[in-house]
């Protein structure tokens, strides 16, 4: 078999495989809650995150329940699609327990940072104080941050047209979220997005991954690469794309 040098960068295929256990459970829970909110709109003010009610009425469940509500079909569709495309590989690599920990810490942390943001003495922040915040975007942005740290050179197709390395893609999203959070329109959602990026970064920098999950992932990768070498299959790309460590 003739061999060719691997000089190209491997691309990310939009198909990580079947739903992993945690991803499947999260998607089902989000769909059930979305259908319930469409039938009974009254649950949105109760389960969504409102900083004023959270602080004055001590609705302590809201930083958790807001993650399972969405404003419309496209809102939940894009969030769940991103969860599947990005989260599946992380659940396999980290293990279900660590993945769920990361998902909920970033989602809840993004909500709490949004509450803190709402207390700032600025007009663009005060608009958030009485707003109803819903959606899994805080946790999704945390996963995007993790993807940029683990696979910085993998291309992500912005608007499904322009390939951009993951590290630059997330920087662009972060800059957009920061700028938008200072405006009078869209500040609520973008403050939460920015919070997800910040919590995701702090979490990965400060919390070690369970060694058994890391070892299992690397063993599977070793077996795959061994089979590839046996049959002269060359994946191309940079070897450190999947092997990059955060710590």
N, C-alpha and C positions, 0 to 999 in steps of 0.2 A: 504494500500500500504506500502510495506516495504521500509524503508529509509536506505540509506547508507551514511556514512560520506563523506563530500566533501574534499578529501585530495589531489586531483590532480590539476594541473594548467590548466586553460582553454586554448584551442588552437585557433589560428586565422584561420578561414575558408576563403578560396580564393573565395569569392563570396559575395560582399557587397550588392548585389541587383541591381535593374535597375539604369540606368544612371540618376544622379541628373541633374538639369537644367544647372548649370555652367560647370560641367564636360562634359556634352553632347556638349555644345557650343564650349568649348575649343578643344575637340577632332575633331569636324567637321572642325573648323578653321585650325587645324594642318593638317588634311588630305587634305583639299582643297589647302593649301599652298604647301604641299609636292607634290601633283600632278602637280601644276603649275610649281614648280621648276624642276620637271622631264621633263616637256615639254619645258621649257625655262630656261636653266641653268644660263642665264645671270642675273637673279634676285638674285642669291645667293650672289654675291659680293656687290650688292646694298643693300640688306636687311639683310645680315649677319652682325655680329659685328666685324669690323676691328679696333683695337685701333688706328692705325695710321690715318686712314680716319676719324674716329670719332673725333679725336683731331684736326687735321689740316683742315679738310673740314667741320667740324661741322655737321656731319650727325647724328643729334640728335634723329632720329627715330630708329636707329640701336639697342639700348639697349632694345627696345620693340619688333621689328620685328624679331630679331634673334631667339626668343623663338618659332617661328612658322615654322622654317625651320629644316629639318633633312637630314642627310647624306645618308640614305638608308632605306630600308624596315625594317630591324631589329632595327635600331635606333629609328624610330618612333613607331614601334610596342611595344618595351619594355618600352619606355617612357609613351605611352598612357595606356598601361596595368597597370603600376605602378600608374599612375594618377587615374585610375578607382578604383584599389584595395585599395589605401590609401586615396585618396581625397574624395571619396563618403561619408565616415563616418564623415569627418571633415565638409563637406558642410552641412550635416544634423545637426551637433552639433553646428556649429558656425552661420549658416545662409549663404545664397548665397552671400550677400554683403561683409561680413567679409572674407569669403573664397576667393572671387575674389581679395580682397585687399591684403590678405596674399600671394596669388599666384603671383600676378604681382609685389608686392614689393620685394619678394625674387628673382624672376626671373630677374627683372631689376637691383636690387641691386647686384646680383651675376655677371651680366655683367659689371657693373661699377667697382666692385672690381677687376675684371679681367683686366680692362683697367689700374687701378692703379698698379696692379701686374706687368703689362707689362712695366711700367716705372722704375722698380727697376734696379739698376746697376749691374745685374748679368746675366750671359749667359743663364741660364735656364729661366729667365724672358724675356729677349730680343727676344727670339724665338716667344713669344706670340704677340709681337708688330705688326708684319705684317701678322698675321694669321687671317683667317676667322673663327669666332666662331659662331656655329649654334646649335640649339637644346633647348629643354625645361628642360634639366637636372638640371640647377640651381634651378628652382622652384620645381622640383621633389625632389631634395636633401633637400630643405627647408621643404617639407612635411614629409620626412623621419625623420628629426630632430624633428618636431612637434609630430610625432607618438611615437618617443622614449621618449619624455617628458610626453605625456599624458598616454601612455600605455607601461611603461618601461619593464614590465615583460611578455608581450605577445610575444610568439615565432614567429620569422620570419625564414623561411626556406632558408638558404643560399644554392645556387645552387639547390634549390628544394629538398635537401636531409638532411641538418643538421639544426635542430631547435636551434636557438640562441635567447635569450631575446632581445627585440628591442633595449634596451639601449646599449647593447654590440655590436649589429649588426651595429648601427650607429657609434659607436666609431671606429669599425674596418674600416668602409667605410671612415670615416674622416681621420684616420691614413694613409690609402692607398692613398687617394686623396692628402694629404699633402706630402707624400714621392714622389709620382709620379709627383707632380708639380715641384719638384726640379730637375727632370731629363730632358734629351733632347728629350725623346719620351713620348708623351701623356700629356705634361705639360699644353697644352691649355685647354683641356677638364677638367682635374683634378683641375686646378686653379679655373674654374667656379664652379665645384662641391663643392670645399671647400668654395667658396664665398656664395653659396646657404645655406650651413650649418651655416655659421657665421651670415648671414643676418636673417635667420629663427630664430636663437636663440635670437638675439638682438630684433627682432620684438616681439616675444612672451613675452619676459621679460619686454618690455617697453610699450606695447600697451594692454590695457584692452579689453576683449571681450565684445561685446554688451550685456548688462544684459538681455534683452528680449530673445535673442537667447539662452543664457545659461539657463534661466528659462524654456523656452519651451523644451529644450533637457532634462533637469532634470525631468520635469513633465512627459514626455513620458517614461523615464526610470522608474519612480515611478509606472506608470500604468502597464508597462510590468512586473515589479517585483511583483506587487500586484496580477496579473493574475497567475504568476508562483506559488506564495504561495497558492493561492486558489486551484490549481490543484496539489499541492505537486510536483512541478517541481523545481529542484535544478540545477542551472547553474554551480556551482563549481567555482574554481579559487579564486582569491583575490578580495575582495569587492572594494578595492581602485584602481583596474585597470582602470575602466571607470570613477571613481569619482575623480581622481587626478587633482589638480589644478596647474596651472603654477606659479601663483603669490603668 
